[in-house]
Amino acid sequence: MDPLTAATSFATIVGLLSNFKSERSGNQLSDFVEWLREKRHEDVALRIERNQALAVQLKSILALNHQELVQRLDSLDSVLASVASHVGTFSNLATSVRPSTVLSAQAISIVKQFVASGANECWERKVLGPAGTRYHFIGGSDGLQIDEPRFVEDDLDTLVEFGILRLDYGSKGTRKFIITRQAVQLANSA
């Protein structure tokens, strides 16, 4: 498979699935494959028929009720637009299409600092006084520098929601944020 086909396969299938569900109420894979052929997407129909793992995943997606699928597609679109808004070539397009889903400059800074630190985890530590909350890298250097403390919770929650960071808790309930491959990819592309 050539690089362009590989890079667009997921987006193509998700887009076509979305179009199918907006036109029809069918929830069978055979209905989707038939629709693909009607719309002259024979190559995609053949790929589905030849790839058992893809067929199984599409069956489970098609089994979702319409409202649930629409919500999941909207969530996926939101995440994709947010990440794309920090990739030079697609930044303006993503911002134009989904202006409300752009990661803040501080959220991107958090990811870049995390990646640059070489740490695996960043632990949250509540302190008394004006410092409020501090974030310390575990297995790396320094701590997180926060420019807008007022919005750090929102930025961290967004990064976790988008799967860019994972959230876990220490034995005493301390929040710890864990680096993901998506975070490294985002830091390298932003």
matplotlib code that plots the C-alpha trace (Angstrom):
import matplotlib.pyplot as plt

x = [0.0, 1.4, 2.0, -0.9, -3.4, -2.2, -2.4, -6.0, -7.5, -8.8, -10.2, -11.8, -13.6, -14.7, -16.0, -17.8, -19.3, -20.6, -22.1, -23.7, -25.3, -26.6, -28.3, -29.5, -30.6, -28.9, -26.8, -25.5, -22.0, -23.6, -25.8, -22.7, -20.7, -23.6, -23.9, -20.2, -20.6, -23.6, -21.5, -18.6, -16.3, -15.5, -11.9, -13.1, -15.7, -13.0, -10.7, -13.4, -14.2, -10.6, -9.7, -11.5, -10.3, -11.6, -14.9, -15.3, -14.6, -17.0, -19.7, -19.4, -19.5, -22.6, -24.3, -24.3, -27.5, -27.6, -27.3, -24.4, -22.5, -23.1, -21.7, -18.6, -18.0, -18.4, -15.9, -13.4, -13.8, -13.2, -10.0, -8.7, -9.4, -7.7, -4.5, -4.6, -4.8, -1.2, 0.2, 1.3, -0.3, -3.7, -3.8, -6.0, -8.3, -8.9, -9.4, -11.9, -13.9, -13.9, -12.8, -14.0, -11.8, -8.4, -5.9, -4.7, -1.1, -0.7, -1.9, 0.6, 3.3, 2.4, 2.8, 6.1, 7.6, 6.5, 8.1, 11.3, 11.7, 12.1, 9.7, 7.2, 4.9, 4.0, 2.6, 0.3, 1.2, -1.1, 0.7, -0.5, 0.0, 0.1, 1.9, -1.3, -0.6, 2.8, 3.5, 6.7, 8.1, 9.0, 11.8, 12.8, 14.0, 12.4, 8.8, 6.0, 6.1, 2.5, 1.8, -1.9, -2.6, -6.3, -6.7, -4.3, -7.1, -9.0, -5.9, -5.0, -8.6, -8.7, -5.4, -6.7, -10.0, -8.3, -6.0, -2.9, -2.1, -3.5, -4.7, -4.0, -3.9, -1.2, -1.9, -2.9, -5.2, -2.6, -3.2, -0.5, -0.4, 1.3, 2.9, 1.5, 2.8, 0.2, 1.7, 5.2, 3.7, 1.9, 5.0, 7.0, 4.5, 3.5]
y = [0.0, 3.4, 6.0, 8.3, 5.4, 4.3, 7.8, 8.3, 4.9, 5.5, 8.9, 7.6, 4.7, 6.9, 9.5, 7.0, 5.3, 8.7, 9.4, 5.9, 6.4, 9.8, 8.4, 5.0, 3.4, 0.1, -1.6, -4.5, -4.7, -6.1, -3.0, -0.8, -2.7, -2.6, 1.2, 1.6, -0.2, 2.0, 5.1, 3.8, 3.0, -0.5, -0.3, 0.3, -2.5, -4.9, -3.9, -4.6, -7.9, -9.0, -7.7, -9.8, -7.6, -4.5, -6.2, -7.2, -3.6, -2.1, -4.6, -3.4, 0.2, -0.3, -2.1, 1.2, 3.1, 6.2, 8.8, 7.0, 6.7, 10.4, 11.3, 9.2, 10.5, 14.1, 13.3, 11.8, 14.9, 17.1, 15.3, 15.2, 18.9, 19.8, 17.9, 19.1, 22.7, 22.3, 20.8, 23.6, 22.6, 21.8, 24.4, 27.0, 24.4, 22.7, 26.1, 27.1, 23.9, 23.4, 26.7, 25.5, 22.4, 24.0, 23.0, 26.1, 27.3, 26.2, 22.6, 22.4, 23.8, 21.1, 18.4, 19.8, 20.2, 16.7, 15.2, 17.3, 16.3, 12.6, 11.8, 9.0, 10.6, 14.1, 14.1, 16.8, 18.1, 20.5, 23.1, 25.8, 29.4, 31.3, 28.4, 26.4, 23.3, 22.1, 19.4, 17.4, 15.1, 11.6, 10.0, 13.2, 16.7, 19.7, 20.4, 21.7, 25.5, 26.8, 30.2, 30.3, 28.6, 29.5, 27.2, 24.4, 22.0, 22.6, 22.0, 18.8, 17.5, 18.2, 16.4, 13.4, 13.5, 13.5, 10.6, 12.7, 12.1, 9.3, 9.9, 7.6, 8.0, 7.3, 5.4, 8.5, 9.8, 12.0, 12.6, 11.5, 12.2, 9.6, 10.3, 8.6, 8.0, 10.5, 13.2, 12.6, 12.7, 15.9, 17.5, 16.6, 17.9, 21.1]
z = [0.0, -1.0, 1.8, 0.6, 0.7, 4.1, 5.5, 4.2, 4.7, 8.2, 7.4, 4.2, 5.9, 8.8, 6.4, 4.3, 7.3, 8.5, 5.1, 5.0, 8.5, 7.5, 4.4, 5.7, 8.9, 8.1, 10.7, 8.7, 7.2, 4.0, 3.7, 4.1, 1.5, -0.9, -0.4, -1.0, -4.4, -5.3, -4.5, -6.7, -3.8, -5.0, -3.7, -0.2, -0.4, -1.6, 1.2, 3.8, 2.3, 2.2, 5.7, 8.4, 11.3, 9.5, 8.9, 12.5, 13.7, 11.2, 12.3, 15.9, 14.9, 12.7, 15.6, 17.6, 17.7, 15.5, 18.2, 19.9, 16.6, 15.8, 19.3, 18.8, 15.3, 16.6, 19.4, 16.9, 14.7, 17.6, 18.6, 15.0, 14.5, 17.7, 16.9, 13.2, 14.4, 15.6, 12.4, 10.2, 6.9, 8.4, 11.2, 9.4, 8.0, 11.3, 13.1, 10.4, 10.6, 14.4, 16.1, 19.4, 19.6, 19.4, 22.1, 23.9, 23.7, 27.3, 26.6, 23.7, 26.0, 28.7, 26.1, 24.7, 28.2, 29.2, 26.0, 26.4, 30.1, 29.1, 32.0, 32.0, 34.5, 35.8, 39.4, 40.7, 44.2, 46.1, 48.2, 50.5, 49.7, 46.4, 44.5, 44.7, 42.7, 41.3, 38.8, 39.0, 36.3, 37.5, 35.6, 33.9, 34.6, 36.4, 36.8, 34.6, 34.0, 34.0, 32.3, 33.1, 36.4, 36.1, 33.2, 33.9, 35.1, 31.9, 29.8, 31.6, 31.4, 27.7, 27.1, 29.0, 27.2, 23.8, 24.8, 24.6, 28.3, 30.5, 34.0, 36.9, 40.7, 43.3, 46.5, 48.3, 45.5, 43.9, 40.3, 37.9, 34.2, 32.0, 28.6, 25.5, 22.0, 20.8, 23.0, 21.5, 18.0, 18.8, 20.3, 17.3, 14.8, 16.6]

ax = plt.figure().add_subplot(projection="3d")
ax.plot(x, y, z, "-o")
ax.set_aspect("equal")
plt.show()
